[in-house]
Amino acid sequence: MVVPVMIVLTGLAGALGWDPAEEAFAHANIVKLVSQPLAKLFLFVVVSLPLFHCAHRIRHTLVDFGLGGFETPLAVVCYLGAIAGTILCGFLLWRL
């Protein structure tokens, strides 16, 4: 439920030129917000959980398309991609 709201706020609000979005998404305000530990935790959850959801959906879609014989390698590739994305997200948020 949170990811679509984040997409609308960060992706569409600024692009459409909504006045509150321009001030809220100024670089200085974003840096100040992301420097807070609770905001970092929120962003980590908002990024990492959809990565695993996407990996799960991609894996099962490829199995449904007839790649059932490669189920284990598909699972490894999909979930390692999600793990790598989660580690990258954690590393980038830690550095901020």
Helices and strands as residue ranges (DSSP letters): H 2-7, I 8-13, H 14-16, H 19-24, H 27-34, H 37-64, G 68-70, H 71-95
